[in-house]
Amino acid sequence: MIQTIYAEVPREKIIYLERTEFMNGQEQSFRDKLTVSMSKYGFKDPVYCYYNHKNWGDKIKVIVGNNRMVVAKELDIKIIPAVITNFKADESPLEGRILKTDDEIRALFHLPKQLHVRRDKNGDIDQVTPPHFPTVIQHYV
């Protein structure tokens, strides 16, 4: 059973990508602006994650929001707001508020009308992305 939830997750329970371009200074201007924004406002949007106990144990994998996770670590933000799609909710449930409608998900984001909520053939949410994000995400499940 697939289930999408909202939860506030300890940073150490989340695995994320440290993109080379973001880490080595190629995107320094963007990184500086993101750091200023997060210093002032914290997370404006939750990160979007996948969870599959088989693949990552008790860790949650960030799909959208990796750069924000890097900055959160630098700013020592300990609790991360996350929308999480759990692909094995019947086997490994997560605690959090179950999100059933697109409107429930959009209400969590700063620019809700621009958010793309994709559902699979069964009507289950399998992707939540901003409009500029690549249209195909390699599934980690």
C-alpha positions in Angstrom: 0.0 0.0 0.0 1.3 3.5 -0.9 0.6 6.3 1.5 1.7 9.9 1.5 2.1 11.7 4.8 3.3 15.0 6.3 5.8 14.7 9.2 8.4 16.7 11.0 11.5 14.5 10.9 14.8 14.6 12.8 17.5 15.6 10.3 19.6 12.5 11.1 16.7 10.3 9.8 17.0 11.8 6.3 19.5 10.9 3.6 20.1 13.4 0.8 22.3 14.2 -2.1 25.1 16.8 -1.7 25.3 17.9 -5.3 28.8 18.7 -6.5 27.8 22.0 -8.2 26.2 23.2 -5.0 29.0 22.1 -2.7 32.0 23.3 -4.8 31.0 26.9 -5.3 29.7 26.7 -8.9 26.3 27.7 -7.5 27.6 30.0 -4.8 25.2 32.8 -5.5 22.2 30.5 -5.3 23.6 28.9 -2.2 24.1 32.3 -0.5 20.5 33.3 -1.3 19.1 30.0 0.0 21.2 30.4 3.2 19.9 33.9 3.8 16.3 32.9 3.1 16.5 29.8 5.4 18.2 31.8 8.1 15.4 34.2 8.1 12.3 32.0 7.3 13.4 28.4 7.9 11.8 26.0 5.5 9.2 27.7 3.3 8.3 24.4 1.8 8.7 20.8 3.1 11.2 18.6 1.4 9.6 15.8 -0.7 10.8 12.3 0.2 10.4 8.6 -0.6 10.5 5.9 2.1 11.0 2.2 1.4 12.3 0.3 4.5 13.8 -2.4 2.2 16.0 0.2 0.4 17.1 2.5 3.3 16.2 0.9 6.6 14.8 3.6 8.9 16.0 6.5 6.7 13.9 8.7 4.4 15.3 9.6 1.0 15.0 13.2 -0.2 13.8 13.5 -3.8 13.1 17.3 -3.9 15.0 19.6 -1.5 18.5 18.3 -1.4 20.1 21.8 -1.4 17.8 22.8 1.4 19.0 19.8 3.4 22.7 20.9 2.9 21.8 24.4 4.2 19.7 23.0 7.1 22.7 21.0 8.3 24.9 24.2 8.1 22.3 26.2 10.0 21.9 23.3 12.5 18.1 23.0 11.8 17.3 19.8 13.5 13.7 19.2 12.5 12.8 18.9 8.8 9.2 19.3 7.5 8.7 16.6 5.0 6.0 15.2 2.6 6.8 11.5 2.4 5.5 8.9 0.0 5.8 5.5 1.7 5.7 2.8 -0.9 5.4 0.0 1.7 3.1 1.6 4.2 1.3 -1.7 5.0 4.7 -3.3 5.9 6.6 -0.3 7.4 4.2 2.4 8.5 5.4 5.9 9.3 3.9 8.3 11.8 2.5 11.5 10.4 -0.6 13.2 9.0 -2.0 11.2 6.1 -2.4 13.3 3.0 -5.2 12.1 0.7 -6.0 15.1 -1.5 -4.0 17.3 -3.7 -5.3 20.3 -1.8 -4.0 18.9 1.5 -0.6 18.6 -0.1 -0.7 22.0 -1.8 -1.6 23.7 1.5 1.8 22.8 2.9 3.7 24.7 0.2 4.5 28.4 -0.3 3.4 28.4 -4.0 0.7 25.8 -4.0 -0.7 26.5 -7.5 2.6 25.8 -9.1 3.1 22.4 -7.4 2.7 19.3 -9.5 1.1 16.3 -7.7 1.3 13.1 -9.8 -0.6 10.0 -9.1 0.0 6.4 -10.4 -2.6 4.3 -12.2 -4.2 3.3 -8.9 -4.6 7.0 -7.9 -1.9 6.9 -5.3 0.4 9.9 -5.0 3.9 8.9 -6.3 5.5 12.3 -7.0 5.3 15.9 -5.7 7.4 18.4 -7.6 7.8 22.1 -8.4 7.0 23.0 -12.0 10.7 23.4 -13.0 11.7 19.9 -11.7 12.5 17.3 -14.4 9.3 15.5 -15.5 10.8 12.1 -14.9 12.3 11.1 -11.6 14.1 7.8 -11.4 12.1 5.7 -8.9 14.1 4.5 -5.9 11.5 1.9 -4.9 
